[in-house]
Amino acid sequence: MQFEFQFYRASILHFPKNTSQPDDNFNYFKDGLLVTHNGLVKDIGHFQQLKQDYVIENLHDYSGKLLIPGLIDSHLHFPQTEMIASYGEQLLEWLQNYTFPTEDKFQHPEYAALIAETFLDQLLSNGTTTAMVYSTVHKQATDALFSAAQQRNMCLIAGKVCMDRNCPEPLRDTPLSAQKDSATLIDNWHGKDRLLYALTPRFAPTSTPEQFAALAELAQQYPDVFVQTHLSENKHEIDWVKQLYPNFKHYLDVYDHYQLVRKRAVFGHCLHLHQHEWDLMHDKQASAAFCPTSNLFLGSGLFDLQQADKYQVDVILATDVGAGTSFNMLRTQGEAYKVCQLQGTRLSPLRGLYMMTQGAASALDLEHKIGNLNVGSEADFVVLDPAFNVLTDLRTQQHISDQGIESPQDVVFALTMLADERCVSATYVAGEQAYKK
């Protein structure tokens, strides 16, 4: 039986607005109530206060659990789902030995559809409700991903990878086909239901100037689409870009020349940037995707959060599956904490959470829709169980009482070190349950 309003009782934590100080600017209701209606947040507050304003007919009681906005993963590759945890190599060798052979399978629509189902199920079971996703060079694979996300009513940003050189022939498109296929996908999917499109050159070494020029035309024609690509992940990659584009000042200058550095542009990794690149990122309001598990797995380097803060560049967390080693954003936050520790930089539990909820939504220019639990926002949220096994029960029991969670910061931090998909009790997409443990 469906009710007009849905009610969720839990300890509720979110960031209601954009902030540079998330440790001081959050809303927390120890014994809270979230009210949804027609896929949107209708109300939020303390249970004892709000219960007087409604006839609560359909209460989902998650007392003792933590309810947060749906998590946002801002950089990952859906065709690499099956090759996660493939042994060894650094970036360029890893692409040749693992990535390209795997992506070749996605020329078959049925196979792409099968992996898309698994990929999205993995996201939802880990509490991720929005993702910015790389497909393959195949238009039909991108269609399959969008179709699967549409069936789940997810807010998904995705794009067809564009590559016309330095890749196997079966994965190579042309400037014209990249432009034509991308335009068709934009017309078919961008803004349809909760789906959004991202122009997706894989990275500078795999696109010719002619292909970049074709994508620049699309960037100007469609100013509200997103842009996603890779930037300065690996030092050998940077040297390669210098050889291929000798007349440009630096790696990011290549993308900027072709109108691809702007608001709603997310550059994956950004490990070895020069001062001028940080300045350009700030000036153009582009964002950096911090992918700690991938950077450690491939030995690419350590992201410098302090440097990003210095230049006031938005930083958002991402798994980068399949070089990234987990779909779980909480575990990804834990690895980001360790990367910062190695450099003497502080990453607090709440800042990490902000970087994959409200902070990510703001960087993507979507904070009016997702990333928070403000009234009127789309009702994407996840319920976390701080005591999902014996160890986490032992670790967090001192912070949980009959009234709710006493110290959400400590519980969040513990989960970043200990959590996996078992900590997710339920995931809701636009007010509908999309996953239940």
N, C-alpha and C positions, 0 to 999 in steps of 0.2 A: 504494500500500500504506500503510495506517495503522498507526502504532505506538502503544503504550500511553502512552509518554512522548515529548514533543517537546523538542528541545534547540536553543538559539539562542546562538551565540557572537558577541559583539560587545563594544564598549565600552558599558557599561551605567550609566546615571545615573538616579536617582530620589530622592524625598524620602520616607522611610519613616514620618514622623509629622508632625503639625501643628506648626508653628513660626512664631514671629515673626522668626526669623533664618535664612532659608533658605540664606544664604551660608555658614553654619557648620554646618548640619544636613542633610547630604545623604549618600547612599551612592554611591560611584563605584567601579566595577571596570574598570580599564583594559583588561584582557583577561578579560572576564566570561562567565559562562554563566547563561542563564535556562532553567529546566526547567518545562514545563507539563504538566498532566494533567487531562483531562476539563474543559477550559475554564478551569482555575484555575492560579495560580502554585503550583508544587510546591516549587521551590528557586531560590535565586539566590546567586551568589558568584563567586569567582575560578575561571577555567576550570581551571587546573592543579590546584587543590584538589578541585573537584567532580567532575572526570572520573574520579577514583579511586572515587567512590561509585556510579557508574552504568555500565551497559553501553550506550554511546552508539551506537545503531543509526541514528538519524535526526537528523543534525546539520545545521542551517541555519547556514551559516558566513557571518556578516556582519562578519568581521574588517575593521578600519579604518573601520567605520561606527558610528554612535551609536544605541543602543537606549534609548528613553525610554517612559514610560507614554503611553497614548493621550491625545490632547489633548482638552480639554473646552471647548466654546464655549457660553457661558452666556447669550447673548442674540442671536437672529437670527430672520429671517422667511422661512419657506420659500416663500410665494407671490411674494416679491420677487426670487427667483432671476433671472428673465428681465429685470428692470428695473434690475439693477445697472449703475452708471455711466450713469444717465440725467442729462442735463445740468441743472445750475443749481437755483435756488430754495433757500429755507430751509424749515425743518420744515413749517410749516402749509401753505404753498403746495405743497410737494413732495408732501404727502399728497393734496391735492386734484387735482393735475395728473398724478401718476404712480401713486401707491399705490392709491388707491381704484379707478380704472379697471382696473388690472391685477388686483386682487383680485376684481373682479366676475366674471372668467372662471372662478373656482373653484367657481361654482355647478354646474358640469358635472363629475361624478365622474371621467370618463375623462381630462379635462384635468388635474384635480388629481393623479390617479395618475401621469400622464406627468411632471409637474413634480416630484413627490415622488421619483421614480426619479433624475432628474437631480440634484436637490438632495442626496440622500444619497450619490450617487456623488461629487459634488464634495467633500463632507465627508471621505469616506474617502480620496480621492486626495490630500488635503491633510493627512492624519494625524489628523483629528478623529474620535474614536470615540464621543463623547457630546456631545449638544447640547441646549440648552433653547430650544424653538422655538415661535414664534407661527405658528399656522395662519391661516385667515380666519374670518369669521363663520359659514361653512358647516360644519355637522356632518360632511357627507360628505367634505369636504376633509381634515378631521382624521382621519377613519377611513382615508382613503387614505394619509396620512402614517404613521400607526401601523402599518398593514398592511405598507407597504414596509419600515419599520424592523424589524418582526417577522421578515420574511423574511431579513433580514441579521443577525438576532440582536443588534441594537445595543441599548445602554442609551440610551434616548431619553426626554426629558421634553418634553411638548408640551401645547398646549391650544387650544381653540376661542376665537377672539377674541369678546368681548362688546361690542356697541355698540348703543345704542338712541336716540341722538340725534347731531346734528352730523356726520352722514355721509350719503352717498347712500342713498336709499330701498332699493335692492336689497341693500345691505349692512347694513340695520338689523334687529336682532332686537327682542325685548321683554324685560322683566324675567322673565316666565314662561318664554318659549322659551329664554332664555339659561340659566336655572336648570335647566330640564328637559333640554336638550341636554347641558349640562355634566355633569349627574348621570348621564345615560345613558353618556356617554363615560368617566366615571370608573368606572362599574360594568363597562364592557366592556373597558377597557384598563389601568387603574391596577393595577400589581402583576402584570400578566400577562406571563410571560416576563421580559424586562428593560425593560419599558415603564412609564412613570410619567406622571402627569397633573399639569398646572398650571392653576389657575384664572387666566383671562387677560382681565381688562378691558383694553382697549387703553390708555387713559389716562383721567384724570378727566373731561376735556371731552366724551368720547363715551359716558359712562354717566350716567344719571339717578340721583338718590338711591334711587329704587325698584329700579333694577337692582342697585345696590350692596347694598341690603338683601337682595335675593334671593341674591347671591353670598356675603354674610356668613353666611347660613343654611347654605350649602354648606361654607364654611370651618369652621364649627363642627361640622357633621355629619361631615366628612372631615378630621380634624386632621393626617393625614399627607400630604395632597396638597400640591403646591407652589403658589406664587403668583408670577406674573410680570406686570409692567406697566412703564410709563414714568413717570419722575419728574424734573421740573425740567431738561428738556433744552434748552428755548428760553425766553428771557425773555418773549416774547409769549404763549407757552403758559402761563407762570406767571400773567401778568396775566389771562388768560382764566379760569383756574381760580379766581382771586380773585373774578371777576364771577359765576361760576356757583355758587360755594360761599362766599358772603360771611361766613358765620357760623363758619367754621373758622379756626383759628389760622394754619395754613400748608398748603401743598400736601400734605405727607405726613400731616397730621392727617385729611384726607379718607379716605385709605386706612385709617388706624388706627381711625377711628370705625367702619368696617365690617369690623373683625377681620382685615384683610389684611396687617398688619405683624407678622411673626413669623419664627421659624426656618423655613428653606426658602422664604422670600420673597426674590425678586431684583428690584431696582428698576434699570431701565436708565437710565444716563447720570448722574443726580445731579450736575449741573454747577453748580447755583446754590443750594445748600442753606444754610439758616440754622443757627445753632448748635443750636437746639432740635430741628431735624430730624436733625442728626447724633447728638444725644443719644438721640433716639427710636430711630434705626436701631441704635445700640449696645445700648440697653436691651432691645429686642425681638429682637436677634440676626438682624436682616435684613442682606442683602448688597447691595452696589452693583456693577453691571456697568459696567466701564470700556470704552468703545467708541471708541477714538481715531480710527479711519479715518472713522467716521460723523460724529463731532463736528467733525472738520476739514472733511469734504466738505460738510456742511450749514452750516458756519460757526456752530455752536451754542455753542462755548466750549471751555475747557480743563479737563479733570478735575483736581481738586486732590488728589493722592495724599497729600500731606503733611497735609492737613486730615483725610482719612479715617484716617490713622495716628494722629493726635492723639486722635481719638474712638474708636479701636480698632474700626473698622467693617471687616468683611471686604470685600476688593475682589477681583473676579475679572475676567479679561480676556474680551472678546467681540468678534466681528466686526461684529455688527448688519447683516449683509447684508439688504436691498439698499442702504440708505444707506451702509453700510460697503462699502468698495471691494475687498475681497479675502476669499475663503474661508480664506486661509492664516493660521493663528494665529501663526506665527513672524513674518510680515510685520506682523501686527497688534501684536505685541510691539515690533517696531522702531518703529512709529509712537507707541506708548505711551512709549517711551524719549524720543522727540523732544518729545512733549507735556510730559513731566517736565523736560526740558532747558530749555524755554522759561520754566519757573517756578523754575529753580534747585533742582530736586529730583532725587535720584539714584534711578534704577531699574536695578539690577544685572541682568546676564544670568540669574543663577540665581533672583532674585526673580521676574522676568518669567515664567520657566518654571514656577516654583512656582504662580503665579497662574492657570495654565491646566492644572495637573495636581493635585497634592495639595491646594493651597490652594483650588482650585475645588471639589474633591470634599468637603472639609471644610465649606465654606460651604453646600454643598447637602446636608449631612448624609449623604454617601455614601462617606466615606473608608474604610469597612469593605469596600467593594466595588470602587471604581475610584480612579484618580488616583495609584496607586503600584504597586510591584511586590513588595509584601509577600507572604509565603507565605499562601495562602488567598484572596488577592484575585482578582477576575476578570481573566483574561489578555488585557486590552486593551493593546496597545503598538504603537509605530511605530518603524521603522528609518529613520534619516536618513543621507543620503550627503553628507558635508561637501564633497566634491569633485565635484559633479554637473555642472559645466561647467568650461571653461578658467579662468575668473576665480576661481571658488571653489576650484579645485584650487591655483591660484597663492596664493590668500589663506590657505589652511589647511594646505598641505603641510608647513610647518615644525612643525606640532603633531601630525602623524600619523607613527607609526613602525611597525615590524613588530610591536611589542608592543601597539599600539592608539593611542588618542587621548591625547596628553600633557596637553593643557589643554582640558578640556571647556567651561570657562567662556568661553574665547575663541572656540571653535568655535560655541557657541550664539549668542554675540553676533554673529559674522560672518553666521550664517544669518538672524538677525532682520533684518539689513539687505539681504541678497542673495537669500534663498531665495524659491522659489515651489514649486508642486507637483512640480517636477522633482527636488527634494531628497528626496522621499519614495520610498525604495526599496520599502517594503512596509508595509502596515497590517494588523494582526491584531485580530480581534474575538472575544473569548471563546476564544482559542487557535486560531482558524481564520483563514487568510489571506483578507482581504476586499478587498485591493487589492495589485497588484504592478505596478511601473513597467515 
